[in-house]
Amino acid sequence: MEKIKIMVVFGTRPEAIKMAPLVLELKRRDNIDCIVCTTGQHREMLDPIVKIFNLSIDYDLDIMEPRQTLSTITSKTLIGMEPVLKVAKPDMVLVHGDTSTAFTSALAAYYQKVPVGHVEAGLRTGNRYSPYPEEMNRRLISEIAQLHFSPTVSNAENLYNESISGEIFITGNTVIDALHTTVSKDFSFYTDALKNIDFDNNRVLLVTAHRRENYGKPLENIMNALKDLVCNYPDVRIIYPMHMSPEVRRTATDILGDMPRVELIDPINVDEMHNLMDRCHFILTDSGGLQEEAPALGKPVLVLRNETERPEAVTAGTVKVCGVEREAIYSAAAELLDSHDSYLSMANAVNPYGDGNACKRIADAILWHFGMGKRPENF
């Protein structure tokens, strides 16, 4: 083969952030023709990422609709991918992680007998309903994929233990590659709410919370714990870029809307988010990606969930799972605010997620699969 055609598919903001550096790496390879397809699962949060990384979109399914459900996302993606795959005729489709876009695109590729490569493969909680639907999505993708790009050794071991077929590579996480292009010490924020934040005289806590399994009482507990922190620590300031979910926004606004030193803002672009992470004191989140990004920046992370599919960070000491109870969240945050030693032990822990070369390893692995290079060394 003189040139292989690789289709990269993504539909959500986290996927785009982690796939963008891989797209750029694949396009740098003379023997790879990289084409990009987006489902548009999260339209308004996806487009800015495409612009920041200057990605060229070849196919756009534009599936997003008001009050979309898992069923509508899945069905529209599956139907929409079929003609795209028939026209583009890729030699391989790359999907990322555990979204409905990723699972359904992998299934659509399988239906067309196109090999699938799974970026960020092998993450597991062991609970099929937490995170929901992500845990089942990634398990199903593992059954479909022929190439598995695992960020860590333990991710790869999960796949070996499940007797997953195909080739498994340990690559590191592509999000570390992305950080190398976005974080800058002289970065200037352009969102109004962030322009005048005094990071030197305030301990800024960055918050994200949007998981479906946290809707209802768990999300209320999270918001009330944040309220308690602001009330009891006069130098604490909270910045919460809210997910577009109406449920998330309603709960956050009801509990925190009138609180001083709490900024409830719209989602921000990846360059602002990465630089905000770099300058904040620590992070409270139910997101998966931030658990990987923050250790690279020396920031402690408190996970607002009962389990995590990223145990490497817990073992390394950069992440602590504190659950979704109001008192437990407050206590974990208060320890980092009160104890300098506790803070430093998390901030100085070793990042287990990569060295910034994950995309190169993945590109090399794809070429090796097609008989066009050597198998890359594991991270």
C-alpha positions as YAML, in Angstrom:
chain: A
units: angstrom
residues:
- id: 1
  name: MET
  ca: [0.00, 0.00, 0.00]
- id: 2
  name: GLU
  ca: [1.37, 3.41, -0.96]
- id: 3
  name: LYS
  ca: [-0.97, 5.36, 1.32]
- id: 4
  name: ILE
  ca: [-3.50, 4.22, 3.87]
- id: 5
  name: LYS
  ca: [-6.74, 6.08, 4.52]
- id: 6
  name: ILE
  ca: [-7.54, 6.56, 8.21]
- id: 7
  name: MET
  ca: [-10.88, 8.06, 9.27]
- id: 8
  name: VAL
  ca: [-10.92, 9.75, 12.68]
- id: 9
  name: VAL
  ca: [-14.40, 10.10, 14.20]
- id: 10
  name: PHE
  ca: [-15.43, 12.24, 17.16]
- id: 11
  name: GLY
  ca: [-18.57, 14.01, 18.32]
- id: 12
  name: THR
  ca: [-18.04, 15.50, 21.77]
- id: 13
  name: ARG
  ca: [-15.72, 18.10, 23.26]
- id: 14
  name: PRO
  ca: [-13.53, 15.62, 25.22]
- id: 15
  name: GLU
  ca: [-13.14, 13.40, 22.16]
- id: 16
  name: ALA
  ca: [-12.15, 16.36, 19.99]
- id: 17
  name: ILE
  ca: [-9.56, 17.56, 22.51]
- id: 18
  name: LYS
  ca: [-7.93, 14.14, 22.70]
- id: 19
  name: MET
  ca: [-8.20, 13.30, 19.01]
- id: 20
  name: ALA
  ca: [-7.03, 16.69, 17.69]
- id: 21
  name: PRO
  ca: [-3.30, 16.10, 18.32]
- id: 22
  name: LEU
  ca: [-3.66, 12.63, 16.78]
- id: 23
  name: VAL
  ca: [-5.26, 14.08, 13.64]
- id: 24
  name: LEU
  ca: [-2.38, 16.54, 13.36]
- id: 25
  name: GLU
  ca: [0.16, 13.74, 13.80]
- id: 26
  name: LEU
  ca: [-1.52, 11.52, 11.21]
- id: 27
  name: LYS
  ca: [-1.61, 14.38, 8.71]
- id: 28
  name: ARG
  ca: [2.13, 14.83, 9.16]
- id: 29
  name: ARG
  ca: [2.75, 11.27, 7.92]
- id: 30
  name: ASP
  ca: [3.43, 11.04, 4.20]
- id: 31
  name: ASN
  ca: [1.99, 7.52, 3.95]
- id: 32
  name: ILE
  ca: [-1.30, 8.29, 5.72]
- id: 33
  name: ASP
  ca: [-4.34, 10.03, 4.28]
- id: 34
  name: CYS
  ca: [-6.25, 11.23, 7.34]
- id: 35
  name: ILE
  ca: [-9.89, 12.19, 6.96]
- id: 36
  name: VAL
  ca: [-12.03, 13.57, 9.76]
- id: 37
  name: CYS
  ca: [-15.69, 12.87, 10.50]
- id: 38
  name: THR
  ca: [-17.70, 14.47, 13.28]
- id: 39
  name: THR
  ca: [-21.14, 13.44, 14.43]
- id: 40
  name: GLY
  ca: [-21.78, 16.80, 16.10]
- id: 41
  name: GLN
  ca: [-23.10, 15.06, 19.24]
- id: 42
  name: HIS
  ca: [-22.20, 18.18, 21.28]
- id: 43
  name: ARG
  ca: [-22.42, 20.88, 18.61]
- id: 44
  name: GLU
  ca: [-21.88, 24.09, 20.56]
- id: 45
  name: MET
  ca: [-19.05, 22.64, 22.67]
- id: 46
  name: LEU
  ca: [-17.37, 20.87, 19.77]
- id: 47
  name: ASP
  ca: [-16.98, 23.63, 17.19]
- id: 48
  name: PRO
  ca: [-14.57, 25.82, 19.23]
- id: 49
  name: ILE
  ca: [-12.19, 22.86, 19.65]
- id: 50
  name: VAL
  ca: [-12.16, 22.29, 15.91]
- id: 51
  name: LYS
  ca: [-11.30, 25.96, 15.41]
- id: 52
  name: ILE
  ca: [-8.55, 26.13, 18.06]
- id: 53
  name: PHE
  ca: [-6.71, 23.13, 16.65]
- id: 54
  name: ASN
  ca: [-7.42, 24.27, 13.06]
- id: 55
  name: LEU
  ca: [-8.94, 20.93, 12.09]
- id: 56
  name: SER
  ca: [-10.47, 20.40, 8.66]
- id: 57
  name: ILE
  ca: [-13.74, 18.43, 8.83]
- id: 58
  name: ASP
  ca: [-14.43, 16.21, 5.84]
- id: 59
  name: TYR
  ca: [-17.79, 14.79, 6.95]
- id: 60
  name: ASP
  ca: [-20.25, 16.29, 9.45]
- id: 61
  name: LEU
  ca: [-23.34, 14.28, 10.44]
- id: 62
  name: ASP
  ca: [-24.72, 17.19, 12.51]
- id: 63
  name: ILE
  ca: [-26.91, 14.90, 14.59]
- id: 64
  name: MET
  ca: [-27.50, 17.18, 17.59]
- id: 65
  name: GLU
  ca: [-31.11, 18.02, 18.37]
- id: 66
  name: PRO
  ca: [-32.94, 19.54, 21.35]
- id: 67
  name: ARG
  ca: [-33.46, 17.16, 24.27]
- id: 68
  name: GLN
  ca: [-31.58, 14.40, 22.48]
- id: 69
  name: THR
  ca: [-31.54, 11.00, 24.15]
- id: 70
  name: LEU
  ca: [-29.09, 8.13, 24.07]
- id: 71
  name: SER
  ca: [-31.40, 6.38, 21.61]
- id: 72
  name: THR
  ca: [-31.55, 9.32, 19.20]
- id: 73
  name: ILE
  ca: [-27.77, 9.85, 19.35]
- id: 74
  name: THR
  ca: [-27.17, 6.16, 18.70]
- id: 75
  name: SER
  ca: [-29.70, 5.72, 15.91]
- id: 76
  name: LYS
  ca: [-28.82, 8.93, 14.04]
- id: 77
  name: THR
  ca: [-25.10, 8.18, 14.22]
- id: 78
  name: LEU
  ca: [-25.51, 4.59, 13.05]
- id: 79
  name: ILE
  ca: [-27.69, 5.61, 10.10]
- id: 80
  name: GLY
  ca: [-25.54, 8.65, 9.28]
- id: 81
  name: MET
  ca: [-22.24, 6.78, 9.29]
- id: 82
  name: GLU
  ca: [-23.30, 4.18, 6.74]
- id: 83
  name: PRO
  ca: [-23.21, 6.39, 3.60]
- id: 84
  name: VAL
  ca: [-20.08, 8.19, 4.85]
- id: 85
  name: LEU
  ca: [-18.18, 4.92, 5.17]
- id: 86
  name: LYS
  ca: [-19.41, 3.74, 1.77]
- id: 87
  name: VAL
  ca: [-18.24, 6.95, 0.08]
- id: 88
  name: ALA
  ca: [-14.97, 7.49, 1.98]
- id: 89
  name: LYS
  ca: [-13.90, 3.81, 1.97]
- id: 90
  name: PRO
  ca: [-11.37, 4.15, 4.83]
- id: 91
  name: ASP
  ca: [-8.84, 1.42, 5.56]
- id: 92
  name: MET
  ca: [-9.44, 1.95, 9.29]
- id: 93
  name: VAL
  ca: [-11.73, 3.97, 11.55]
- id: 94
  name: LEU
  ca: [-10.38, 5.44, 14.79]
- id: 95
  name: VAL
  ca: [-12.78, 6.15, 17.67]
- id: 96
  name: HIS
  ca: [-12.03, 7.51, 21.08]
- id: 97
  name: GLY
  ca: [-12.97, 6.47, 24.57]
- id: 98
  name: ASP
  ca: [-16.49, 5.73, 25.66]
- id: 99
  name: THR
  ca: [-19.05, 8.10, 24.13]
- id: 100
  name: SER
  ca: [-22.16, 7.09, 22.25]
- id: 101
  name: THR
  ca: [-20.49, 8.53, 19.14]
- id: 102
  name: ALA
  ca: [-17.50, 6.24, 19.66]
- id: 103
  name: PHE
  ca: [-19.51, 3.06, 20.21]
- id: 104
  name: THR
  ca: [-21.98, 3.65, 17.40]
- id: 105
  name: SER
  ca: [-19.28, 4.68, 14.91]
- id: 106
  name: ALA
  ca: [-17.33, 1.53, 15.77]
- id: 107
  name: LEU
  ca: [-20.47, -0.53, 15.21]
- id: 108
  name: ALA
  ca: [-21.14, 1.21, 11.88]
- id: 109
  name: ALA
  ca: [-17.57, 0.48, 10.79]
- id: 110
  name: TYR
  ca: [-17.97, -3.16, 11.79]
- id: 111
  name: TYR
  ca: [-21.14, -3.40, 9.69]
- id: 112
  name: GLN
  ca: [-19.09, -2.22, 6.69]
- id: 113
  name: LYS
  ca: [-16.24, -4.60, 7.61]
- id: 114
  name: VAL
  ca: [-13.84, -1.71, 8.22]
- id: 115
  name: PRO
  ca: [-11.22, -2.34, 10.93]
- id: 116
  name: VAL
  ca: [-11.52, -0.20, 14.07]
- id: 117
  name: GLY
  ca: [-8.79, 1.29, 16.23]
- id: 118
  name: HIS
  ca: [-9.78, 2.28, 19.76]
- id: 119
  name: VAL
  ca: [-7.92, 5.22, 21.29]
- id: 120
  name: GLU
  ca: [-8.00, 5.25, 25.12]
- id: 121
  name: ALA
  ca: [-8.86, 1.57, 25.35]
- id: 122
  name: GLY
  ca: [-9.19, -0.62, 28.42]
- id: 123
  name: LEU
  ca: [-10.57, 1.77, 31.03]
- id: 124
  name: ARG
  ca: [-12.97, 0.03, 33.42]
- id: 125
  name: THR
  ca: [-14.86, 0.66, 36.66]
- id: 126
  name: GLY
  ca: [-16.40, -2.82, 36.77]
- id: 127
  name: ASN
  ca: [-19.86, -1.28, 37.21]
- id: 128
  name: ARG
  ca: [-21.84, -1.26, 33.97]
- id: 129
  name: TYR
  ca: [-24.03, 1.60, 35.20]
- id: 130
  name: SER
  ca: [-21.24, 3.86, 36.44]
- id: 131
  name: PRO
  ca: [-20.37, 5.83, 34.46]
- id: 132
  name: TYR
  ca: [-23.54, 5.42, 32.43]
- id: 133
  name: PRO
  ca: [-23.57, 4.75, 29.51]
- id: 134
  name: GLU
  ca: [-19.80, 5.10, 29.13]
- id: 135
  name: GLU
  ca: [-18.78, 1.89, 30.89]
- id: 136
  name: MET
  ca: [-20.82, -0.29, 28.56]
- id: 137
  name: ASN
  ca: [-19.87, 1.76, 25.51]
- id: 138
  name: ARG
  ca: [-16.16, 1.12, 26.00]
- id: 139
  name: ARG
  ca: [-16.66, -2.58, 26.77]
- id: 140
  name: LEU
  ca: [-18.59, -3.00, 23.52]
- id: 141
  name: ILE
  ca: [-15.99, -1.05, 21.52]
- id: 142
  name: SER
  ca: [-13.32, -3.40, 22.87]
- id: 143
  name: GLU
  ca: [-15.20, -6.34, 21.36]
- id: 144
  name: ILE
  ca: [-15.29, -4.63, 17.97]
- id: 145
  name: ALA
  ca: [-11.83, -3.05, 17.73]
- id: 146
  name: GLN
  ca: [-8.79, -4.73, 16.19]
- id: 147
  name: LEU
  ca: [-6.23, -2.24, 17.49]
- id: 148
  name: HIS
  ca: [-6.40, -1.12, 21.12]
- id: 149
  name: PHE
  ca: [-4.40, 1.93, 22.23]
- id: 150
  name: SER
  ca: [-4.27, 1.79, 26.03]
- id: 151
  name: PRO
  ca: [-2.97, 4.80, 27.96]
- id: 152
  name: THR
  ca: [-1.47, 2.72, 30.80]
- id: 153
  name: VAL
  ca: [-0.30, -0.75, 31.73]
- id: 154
  name: SER
  ca: [-3.34, -1.36, 33.93]
- id: 155
  name: ASN
  ca: [-5.67, -0.42, 31.05]
- id: 156
  name: ALA
  ca: [-3.92, -2.98, 28.87]
- id: 157
  name: GLU
  ca: [-4.14, -5.58, 31.64]
- id: 158
  name: ASN
  ca: [-7.91, -5.09, 31.76]
- id: 159
  name: LEU
  ca: [-8.08, -6.07, 28.09]
- id: 160
  name: TYR
  ca: [-5.78, -9.06, 28.55]
- id: 161
  name: ASN
  ca: [-7.87, -10.23, 31.51]
- id: 162
  name: GLU
  ca: [-11.00, -10.03, 29.35]
- id: 163
  name: SER
  ca: [-9.27, -12.01, 26.57]
- id: 164
  name: ILE
  ca: [-9.96, -9.21, 24.11]
- id: 165
  name: SER
  ca: [-8.78, -10.06, 20.60]
- id: 166
  name: GLY
  ca: [-6.57, -7.80, 18.49]
- id: 167
  name: GLU
  ca: [-3.31, -5.97, 19.09]
- id: 168
  name: ILE
  ca: [-2.85, -4.01, 22.31]
- id: 169
  name: PHE
  ca: [-0.45, -1.08, 22.56]
- id: 170
  name: ILE
  ca: [0.45, 1.00, 25.64]
- id: 171
  name: THR
  ca: [0.74, 4.53, 24.33]
- id: 172
  name: GLY
  ca: [0.14, 7.05, 27.09]
- id: 173
  name: ASN
  ca: [-2.81, 9.41, 26.82]
- id: 174
  name: THR
  ca: [-3.18, 11.78, 23.90]
- id: 175
  name: VAL
  ca: [-4.51, 14.51, 26.19]
- id: 176
  name: ILE
  ca: [-0.96, 15.06, 27.46]
- id: 177
  name: ASP
  ca: [0.06, 15.71, 23.85]
- id: 178
  name: ALA
  ca: [-2.74, 18.29, 23.64]
- id: 179
  name: LEU
  ca: [-1.59, 20.09, 26.80]
- id: 180
  name: HIS
  ca: [1.80, 20.70, 25.25]
- id: 181
  name: THR
  ca: [0.16, 22.88, 22.61]
- id: 182
  name: THR
  ca: [-2.29, 24.86, 24.76]
- id: 183
  name: VAL
  ca: [-0.71, 25.76, 28.13]
- id: 184
  name: SER
  ca: [1.37, 28.93, 28.28]
- id: 185
  name: LYS
  ca: [2.64, 30.98, 31.22]
- id: 186
  name: ASP
  ca: [1.80, 34.22, 29.41]
- id: 187
  name: PHE
  ca: [-1.66, 33.11, 28.32]
- id: 188
  name: SER
  ca: [-4.35, 35.82, 28.50]
- id: 189
  name: PHE
  ca: [-7.92, 34.80, 29.29]
- id: 190
  name: TYR
  ca: [-10.55, 36.23, 26.96]
- id: 191
  name: THR
  ca: [-13.76, 35.14, 28.74]
- id: 192
  name: ASP
  ca: [-14.95, 38.18, 30.73]
- id: 193
  name: ALA
  ca: [-15.46, 36.27, 33.99]
- id: 194
  name: LEU
  ca: [-11.85, 35.05, 33.91]
- id: 195
  name: LYS
  ca: [-10.03, 38.20, 32.84]
- id: 196
  name: ASN
  ca: [-9.70, 39.75, 36.30]
- id: 197
  name: ILE
  ca: [-9.35, 36.67, 38.52]
- id: 198
  name: ASP
  ca: [-6.59, 37.25, 41.10]
- id: 199
  name: PHE
  ca: [-4.90, 33.86, 41.22]
- id: 200
  name: ASP
  ca: [-2.20, 35.16, 43.58]
- id: 201
  name: ASN
  ca: [-4.51, 36.25, 46.40]
- id: 202
  name: ASN
  ca: [-7.34, 33.76, 45.98]
- id: 203
  name: ARG
  ca: [-7.34, 30.02, 46.16]
- id: 204
  name: VAL
  ca: [-9.27, 29.26, 42.99]
- id: 205
  name: LEU
  ca: [-11.08, 25.93, 42.85]
- id: 206
  name: LEU
  ca: [-12.03, 24.69, 39.41]
- id: 207
  name: VAL
  ca: [-15.20, 22.60, 39.30]
- id: 208
  name: THR
  ca: [-16.82, 20.48, 36.61]
- id: 209
  name: ALA
  ca: [-19.81, 18.22, 37.24]
- id: 210
  name: HIS
  ca: [-22.09, 16.78, 34.59]
- id: 211
  name: ARG
  ca: [-22.30, 12.97, 34.84]
- id: 212
  name: ARG
  ca: [-25.77, 11.52, 34.29]
- id: 213
  name: GLU
  ca: [-25.41, 9.23, 37.31]
- id: 214
  name: ASN
  ca: [-24.96, 12.35, 39.48]
- id: 215
  name: TYR
  ca: [-28.24, 13.96, 38.41]
- id: 216
  name: GLY
  ca: [-30.60, 14.57, 41.33]
- id: 217
  name: LYS
  ca: [-29.48, 14.24, 44.94]
- id: 218
  name: PRO
  ca: [-25.76, 13.60, 44.22]
- id: 219
  name: LEU
  ca: [-25.50, 16.82, 42.18]
- id: 220
  name: GLU
  ca: [-27.35, 18.72, 44.90]
- id: 221
  name: ASN
  ca: [-24.85, 17.35, 47.44]
- id: 222
  name: ILE
  ca: [-21.95, 18.52, 45.28]
- id: 223
  name: MET
  ca: [-23.36, 22.02, 44.94]
- id: 224
  name: ASN
  ca: [-24.08, 22.29, 48.66]
- id: 225
  name: ALA
  ca: [-20.55, 21.16, 49.53]
- id: 226
  name: LEU
  ca: [-19.18, 23.91, 47.28]
- id: 227
  name: LYS
  ca: [-21.46, 26.38, 49.01]
- id: 228
  name: ASP
  ca: [-20.09, 25.28, 52.39]
- id: 229
  name: LEU
  ca: [-16.51, 25.79, 51.18]
- id: 230
  name: VAL
  ca: [-17.17, 29.34, 50.03]
- id: 231
  name: CYS
  ca: [-18.92, 30.18, 53.30]
- id: 232
  name: ASN
  ca: [-16.09, 28.86, 55.47]
- id: 233
  name: TYR
  ca: [-13.00, 29.91, 53.49]
- id: 234
  name: PRO
  ca: [-12.97, 33.64, 52.65]
- id: 235
  name: ASP
  ca: [-10.04, 33.30, 50.21]
- id: 236
  name: VAL
  ca: [-11.67, 30.50, 48.21]
- id: 237
  name: ARG
  ca: [-13.13, 31.38, 44.84]
- id: 238
  name: ILE
  ca: [-14.95, 28.82, 42.72]
- id: 239
  name: ILE
  ca: [-15.07, 28.77, 38.94]
- id: 240
  name: TYR
  ca: [-17.61, 26.36, 37.49]
- id: 241
  name: PRO
  ca: [-17.90, 26.14, 33.70]
- id: 242
  name: MET
  ca: [-21.33, 24.54, 33.56]
- id: 243
  name: HIS
  ca: [-22.27, 21.79, 31.14]
- id: 244
  name: MET
  ca: [-25.08, 22.72, 28.75]
- id: 245
  name: SER
  ca: [-27.38, 20.11, 30.32]
- id: 246
  name: PRO
  ca: [-30.53, 21.86, 31.63]
- id: 247
  name: GLU
  ca: [-30.52, 19.57, 34.68]
- id: 248
  name: VAL
  ca: [-26.96, 20.55, 35.59]
- id: 249
  name: ARG
  ca: [-27.57, 24.26, 35.06]
- id: 250
  name: ARG
  ca: [-30.79, 24.31, 37.04]
- id: 251
  name: THR
  ca: [-29.27, 22.58, 40.05]
- id: 252
  name: ALA
  ca: [-26.12, 24.71, 40.05]
- id: 253
  name: THR
  ca: [-28.00, 27.97, 39.64]
- id: 254
  name: ASP
  ca: [-30.57, 27.15, 42.33]
- id: 255
  name: ILE
  ca: [-27.91, 26.44, 44.95]
- id: 256
  name: LEU
  ca: [-24.94, 28.60, 43.93]
- id: 257
  name: GLY
  ca: [-26.48, 31.31, 41.80]
- id: 258
  name: ASP
  ca: [-26.47, 33.99, 44.52]
- id: 259
  name: MET
  ca: [-23.22, 33.01, 46.24]
- id: 260
  name: PRO
  ca: [-20.36, 35.50, 46.32]
- id: 261
  name: ARG
  ca: [-17.01, 34.35, 44.90]
- id: 262
  name: VAL
  ca: [-18.72, 31.73, 42.75]
- id: 263
  name: GLU
  ca: [-18.51, 32.10, 38.98]
- id: 264
  name: LEU
  ca: [-21.09, 30.02, 37.12]
- id: 265
  name: ILE
  ca: [-20.04, 30.39, 33.51]
- id: 266
  name: ASP
  ca: [-20.70, 28.79, 30.15]
- id: 267
  name: PRO
  ca: [-18.31, 26.10, 28.93]
- id: 268
  name: ILE
  ca: [-14.96, 27.60, 27.95]
- id: 269
  name: ASN
  ca: [-12.63, 26.73, 25.13]
- id: 270
  name: VAL
  ca: [-9.93, 24.16, 25.64]
- id: 271
  name: ASP
  ca: [-7.10, 26.70, 25.65]
- id: 272
  name: GLU
  ca: [-8.76, 28.66, 28.46]
- id: 273
  name: MET
  ca: [-9.66, 25.45, 30.32]
- id: 274
  name: HIS
  ca: [-6.12, 24.08, 30.23]
- id: 275
  name: ASN
  ca: [-4.63, 27.38, 31.37]
- id: 276
  name: LEU
  ca: [-7.27, 27.73, 34.09]
- id: 277
  name: MET
  ca: [-6.30, 24.26, 35.31]
- id: 278
  name: ASP
  ca: [-2.67, 25.36, 35.31]
- id: 279
  name: ARG
  ca: [-3.39, 28.37, 37.52]
- id: 280
  name: CYS
  ca: [-6.08, 27.05, 39.87]
- id: 281
  name: HIS
  ca: [-5.36, 25.68, 43.36]
- id: 282
  name: PHE
  ca: [-7.03, 22.30, 42.85]
- id: 283
  name: ILE
  ca: [-9.87, 20.68, 40.95]
- id: 284
  name: LEU
  ca: [-13.17, 19.02, 41.90]
- id: 285
  name: THR
  ca: [-14.68, 17.05, 39.05]
- id: 286
  name: ASP
  ca: [-16.70, 14.06, 37.93]
- id: 287
  name: SER
  ca: [-14.98, 14.24, 34.54]
- id: 288
  name: GLY
  ca: [-12.59, 11.58, 33.35]
- id: 289
  name: GLY
  ca: [-10.31, 13.74, 31.24]
- id: 290
  name: LEU
  ca: [-9.40, 16.15, 34.02]
- id: 291
  name: GLN
  ca: [-8.11, 13.25, 36.10]
- id: 292
  name: GLU
  ca: [-5.52, 12.71, 33.38]
- id: 293
  name: GLU
  ca: [-4.73, 16.34, 32.56]
- id: 294
  name: ALA
  ca: [-4.36, 17.74, 36.07]
- id: 295
  name: PRO
  ca: [-1.46, 15.47, 37.17]
- id: 296
  name: ALA
  ca: [0.59, 16.78, 34.23]
- id: 297
  name: LEU
  ca: [0.07, 20.27, 35.65]
- id: 298
  name: GLY
  ca: [0.73, 19.37, 39.29]
- id: 299
  name: LYS
  ca: [-2.85, 19.93, 40.43]
- id: 300
  name: PRO
  ca: [-4.65, 17.71, 42.98]
- id: 301
  name: VAL
  ca: [-7.98, 16.31, 41.85]
- id: 302
  name: LEU
  ca: [-10.97, 15.36, 44.00]
- id: 303
  name: VAL
  ca: [-13.24, 13.01, 42.06]
- id: 304
  name: LEU
  ca: [-16.95, 13.62, 42.62]
- id: 305
  name: ARG
  ca: [-17.92, 10.00, 42.01]
- id: 306
  name: ASN
  ca: [-17.96, 6.74, 43.94]
- id: 307
  name: GLU
  ca: [-15.45, 5.04, 41.65]
- id: 308
  name: THR
  ca: [-13.05, 5.87, 38.86]
- id: 309
  name: GLU
  ca: [-11.84, 4.03, 35.77]
- id: 310
  name: ARG
  ca: [-8.51, 5.78, 36.23]
- id: 311
  name: PRO
  ca: [-7.06, 4.01, 39.28]
- id: 312
  name: GLU
  ca: [-3.49, 4.82, 38.21]
- id: 313
  name: ALA
  ca: [-3.98, 8.39, 39.36]
- id: 314
  name: VAL
  ca: [-5.35, 7.24, 42.72]
- id: 315
  name: THR
  ca: [-2.39, 4.89, 43.18]
- id: 316
  name: ALA
  ca: [0.04, 7.63, 42.16]
- id: 317
  name: GLY
  ca: [-1.57, 9.99, 44.68]
- id: 318
  name: THR
  ca: [-2.64, 12.73, 42.28]
- id: 319
  name: VAL
  ca: [-6.35, 11.89, 42.56]
- id: 320
  name: LYS
  ca: [-8.65, 11.12, 45.48]
- id: 321
  name: VAL
  ca: [-12.13, 9.67, 45.06]
- id: 322
  name: CYS
  ca: [-14.34, 11.44, 47.59]
- id: 323
  name: GLY
  ca: [-17.81, 10.29, 46.55]
- id: 324
  name: VAL
  ca: [-20.99, 12.34, 46.24]
- id: 325
  name: GLU
  ca: [-21.96, 12.98, 49.85]
- id: 326
  name: ARG
  ca: [-21.93, 16.60, 51.00]
- id: 327
  name: GLU
  ca: [-19.85, 16.06, 54.12]
- id: 328
  name: ALA
  ca: [-17.29, 13.80, 52.40]
- id: 329
  name: ILE
  ca: [-16.70, 16.29, 49.59]
- id: 330
  name: TYR
  ca: [-16.33, 19.16, 52.03]
- id: 331
  name: SER
  ca: [-13.96, 17.19, 54.25]
- id: 332
  name: ALA
  ca: [-11.70, 16.17, 51.36]
- id: 333
  name: ALA
  ca: [-11.52, 19.74, 50.06]
- id: 334
  name: ALA
  ca: [-10.97, 21.18, 53.54]
- id: 335
  name: GLU
  ca: [-8.00, 18.88, 54.07]
- id: 336
  name: LEU
  ca: [-6.30, 20.28, 50.97]
- id: 337
  name: LEU
  ca: [-7.10, 23.82, 52.06]
- id: 338
  name: ASP
  ca: [-5.96, 23.33, 55.67]
- id: 339
  name: SER
  ca: [-2.94, 21.03, 55.28]
- id: 340
  name: HIS
  ca: [0.00, 22.19, 53.19]
- id: 341
  name: ASP
  ca: [1.56, 18.74, 53.47]
- id: 342
  name: SER
  ca: [-1.58, 17.02, 52.16]
- id: 343
  name: TYR
  ca: [-1.71, 19.45, 49.28]
- id: 344
  name: LEU
  ca: [1.94, 18.98, 48.33]
- id: 345
  name: SER
  ca: [1.73, 15.20, 48.53]
- id: 346
  name: MET
  ca: [-0.90, 15.26, 45.78]
- id: 347
  name: ALA
  ca: [0.53, 18.15, 43.77]
- id: 348
  name: ASN
  ca: [4.00, 16.61, 43.57]
- id: 349
  name: ALA
  ca: [2.93, 13.05, 42.74]
- id: 350
  name: VAL
  ca: [4.20, 11.56, 39.48]
- id: 351
  name: ASN
  ca: [1.92, 11.81, 36.44]
- id: 352
  name: PRO
  ca: [1.10, 8.26, 35.27]
- id: 353
  name: TYR
  ca: [-0.56, 9.20, 32.00]
- id: 354
  name: GLY
  ca: [2.07, 10.00, 29.45]
- id: 355
  name: ASP
  ca: [5.08, 11.82, 28.10]
- id: 356
  name: GLY
  ca: [3.50, 13.74, 25.22]
- id: 357
  name: ASN
  ca: [4.34, 11.11, 22.59]
- id: 358
  name: ALA
  ca: [1.11, 9.07, 22.58]
- id: 359
  name: CYS
  ca: [0.07, 10.25, 19.12]
- id: 360
  name: LYS
  ca: [3.40, 9.26, 17.61]
- id: 361
  name: ARG
  ca: [3.09, 5.77, 19.10]
- id: 362
  name: ILE
  ca: [-0.46, 5.40, 17.76]
- id: 363
  name: ALA
  ca: [0.53, 6.53, 14.26]
- id: 364
  name: ASP
  ca: [3.50, 4.14, 14.31]
- id: 365
  name: ALA
  ca: [1.26, 1.29, 15.49]
- id: 366
  name: ILE
  ca: [-1.19, 1.90, 12.64]
- id: 367
  name: LEU
  ca: [1.62, 1.85, 10.08]
- id: 368
  name: TRP
  ca: [3.00, -1.34, 11.65]
- id: 369
  name: HIS
  ca: [-0.45, -2.94, 11.39]
- id: 370
  name: PHE
  ca: [-0.47, -2.25, 7.65]
- id: 371
  name: GLY
  ca: [3.08, -3.52, 7.19]
- id: 372
  name: MET
  ca: [4.64, -0.09, 6.78]
- id: 373
  name: GLY
  ca: [6.92, 0.24, 9.79]
- id: 374
  name: LYS
  ca: [8.16, -1.17, 13.07]
- id: 375
  name: ARG
  ca: [5.99, -1.88, 16.08]
- id: 376
  name: PRO
  ca: [6.42, 1.00, 18.54]
- id: 377
  name: GLU
  ca: [7.82, 0.51, 22.02]
- id: 378
  name: ASN
  ca: [5.24, 0.70, 24.80]
- id: 379
  name: PHE
  ca: [5.01, 3.77, 27.02]
...
